[in-house]
């Protein structure tokens, strides 16, 4: 039985990762996690079918969606695009003190019915609710692994203690700790923050002990080359790619940015060269 589960996990991970072991994944859970105002910059992208068609046309490797959006628009995905269904989230509407908790909003079995190639859950490491999110992740991982489905952890250090002791959630010591904790919990892929330097991100990758580490995109960069440089450094540090939301869907035409990111991730092209080739500068 174990061998069947493992081969399932390996095969499904290949839906996201190309032969080079790297991936560019489009994230769009923001309508829930941040609210529909995240789409104000390009309002037509509030319609998941419109933005998903654009990112697929541009050659994206995979997408992350919440279950309801996967249900509404999953049919626009090509079979060769990996589908990750995220099973925890929170709204921005909850009280400030509860923002450090993500709650379950779906089930592994339903993600399988939606055709998911992986499921994901967030753990805010260092949060006062860390214990609850650890249990949620453990339950998702246990069920998913029984079905041979990979599990992705969004491993984000976050909470009052992190701010007090380390100053910011991107401090490499806590990002590295979160990545290690995710690997120790059995994550098959880890998504986390940029630590600011190639050298420190390399330590995060080391701490993950071979589990692929992907960058969490973050707010839209003022200058596209600035963002491409971060992704370039992630790859140079041994990272396995990036999961990007706002830097893609907050652009009127996301195609050149996606193509430039693919050049950096899969062809090791220098950021400026990739940006020029796609007409971004
Ligand atoms: P972005 O590239 O837009 O940062 O998307 C990645 C992501 O993790 C989303 O999946 C999620 O909705 C969002 O960032 C969370 O952002 P934050 O918690 O930092 O506000």
Boltz pocket constraint, residues with backbone or C-beta under 6 A from the ligand:
constraints:
  - pocket:
      binder: B
      contacts: [[A, 27], [A, 28], [A, 29], [A, 30], [A, 33], [A, 34], [A, 154], [A, 216], [A, 217], [A, 218], [A, 219], [A, 243], [A, 244], [A, 245], [A, 246], [A, 247]]
      max_distance: 6.0
